[in-house]
Amino acid sequence: MYKVQYRASAAKMLRRMPRNVAKTVVRKIDQLAVSPYAPNNNVTRLKGEEGYRLRVGDWRVLYEIHDDVLVIEIIKIGPRGGVYR
């Protein structure tokens, strides 16, 4: 199982979003940490930059996988349109 680390901006967004949505996002991230390379329709490799995107409803989670230390680093969490900027 991989450890999950949040950047400050991602943790701040989790605190600011509605509680029920935040719980759903955290649950999906925890499922991802168990097996980050398992086939998942909601995960896509980012084009033009490092990392992956996890879709949770209208929210997006951008993350990187560091296999050498077994860490998933959550880079950014945001609504569908604004997370990629």
Secondary structure, DSSP 8 states (H G I E B T S, - for coil): --EEEE-HHHHHHHHHS-HHHHHHHHHHHHHHHH-TTS--TTEEE-SSSSSEEEEETTEEEEEEEETTTTEEEEEEEEETTTTT-
